[in-house]
């Protein structure tokens, strides 16, 4: 690890001022569960580390029946996992968080830090995209809200400018006849996800016809992958096993995985197919029940 | 049966409180005045000439105290194998060339570890890359890159030092062959001719990490005024480390002290001397300051010893009823850049097999081959896990071919209690048949075997045998028990506590023998200067040899106390017994003397003799030096530990993922001195074996380890641990302390084939390479689907 200057901050304003001052030379530390590893491996060597973990104004979870969920970027994974609010309104997030690394990591790591690390094997991004999440980005210059689906651009890369900070995640209120499912495949229970998917199926009031479908996957592309063709295939049709299998096949074809020690690209495609098929089926069953 | 009050009880560990409260000192906790920190620069290339090394910039960095290269340590050699035929060949720093990615090229010491690391980046090494070879079969071919030139004798070998009248000699390996074994008995041709059914199959086991929680660490402190070197380090028996520090640094052995520290797991991976340990001593002497070197997890994976890569071709002939009549084992070991323990493992894979099946006609050939990769050493079972995976998988296949039941076939082929093995070892205790029966019943074998494929579930079985210490140089231990004024004792024995429970079980043995409660044992262990000779804790000799020495020492003191008691109480020694720091007349327990009174009397009346008990033990008393590993002749051990395991799994056919539902282990460790400790050993082996079967492999690409961390090298974690049933298959070992023998290594190797066979039972496909990852199993399932 190279030497750097450590700059703890207490407010968003203070953090924005510092990061706009140092830009590329600075890095935001928001828990450090990914960043510290990168520093240790000398993959990044910032001169200034701006620690926002102490910015308490970014640690909140609120819900409004009309506006939906507002989640501060410094909410820890563990807080999301354990929140009664999340468990009742967006249970898939709590389910998904149980699979994020280890308890120790979840206790300290934050949702904002996780998203900004831009690691395509992360689980929170696909889940939040499946839930149609938006994010608030703040800098000394401006404040904007963008769909999370547009946030990621490549491996470990996002649309964040060097002087910007992600401050909030927003979700619309839950809709009826919707089923959202998180499903993962890893060799060990709490291991690296070879593929995971968060799949949202929304049905018409007949509880048979698909009104909307969002199938999002991790670890099969440089960014969280939205299986658009598979989703489009389902929309407007009555869901059955054959259709689900066809969608899963399409979704698998939309992936662009690489090979690594955990599995070959071919294996990942195969697993993506199996997972999507199982997830869509389960989401469909769930949607029918709500 | 005798009623015991201390042994046979699941007493809490004597080191438990220190560990739970953080008081226990590990090497990382050792901080000495003026201590500097060492870091090693390691080769990025698998095979290259070193053209030049420029250390001038590193030396100028503020805070750097020393930079050394192969020029400073030229000619220093060490190695686990160090015999007249094969002189030691490892070196602390590469000299003229590097042979694997991760080989140490230079070392830096600085006032803090970060500066030392920064200095590594300032060292400029010019390499001239050489063609590299990673596959052992390629490496043996004519024209392959030669990894070693002459392996030069630079010093006397260990044999000479222990009085064998044979000098080692320099030699040049041919076609990268690092060593061979050939063991045979019976008539293999005749055996196969008599067979009704013959199978030949090939199996592979990869290198795996020992995964000790504590990465390797040393603190070395040399005092230039006294010429003494004090070290705190990770080891499994201090004699071996001390001997090699003495040999490599030229410091008289009595001037080297290995201090007691706790060790955060070893599993075989900390027994041998390492480059960084020699370098810590070297730099400490150069600077006259203490040096600490702590390896990173990446270094442990890439530069320390992993388990040994086996490629086993197995040909077995059986009669119609499954009786084995011949077995021909051909092993190719991918040794890596140095021979490590390749030859030893090839031999052990045979000898650990011997107490399992009576195979009648056997030929076991092994060749160890140099490649440009990190090299290997013992890991819990040393050759047995690799061999059992092959043998017990093939037994399962033979049973499938012939429509036989594996449990029945295993029982039919087991040796018998009292059998004398071809090398002369006698099976005086033999609980293996009982173990097989216990694990079969515990998994519900008869109801489940072959009957759950519709649910993608299956059960499988494996077995194993293991030495209780072995008779090679200078495998012996001694212990001293001192009677204290208050009637308590102080036990001095050398074994180090690396988690296996030696401190606790040895204290129990001494306490039981002297009629004391466990708390009355004051223990001094693991210190080379305070304890007598100790060489027991690997090859699973801890209990049988080290514990045996403790037992004899306590017995010696017991006899002395009884003798004094008989003199004072005027009865025969046989009429006396010991309990709670007193000696008393069995028939009249009120007539007694305290140990304090006994001690006082003896000092007064018998020339000041304060009553000290001494004991010692050797793994095989008949052996003076080495048995032959390359020919497999000669005695190796006085007692074999034995184990059987069964497993039940469920396979997801669509993803290839195996879920282990249950593992049952029955172990014959002779007698459970501490049942809680045995239970821990068995659970740990169940989980480790599961990791071997399904998950673990150190993967390299062009010689570079690409998963040298715990994210990419996955091991079973708490969530993955299935139901585990541990059963007692003990058969009293007449030569062991209270009947005890090996417990820590045997079962792991039985678990691996148990899981592999259970997978076959579940889905009808077999993967010949562990680990059986989801991807490999899914591919095998697809191949099978394609054939249908």
Interface residues (C-beta under 8 A of the other chain):
Chain A: X1 X3 X185 X187 X188 X189 X190 X191 X192 X194 X260 X261 X262 X263 X264 X267 X270 X271 X274
Chain B: X114 X654 X655 X657 X694 X695 X699 X706 X707 X711 X712 X714 X715 X716 X717 X719 X720 X773 X774 X775 X778
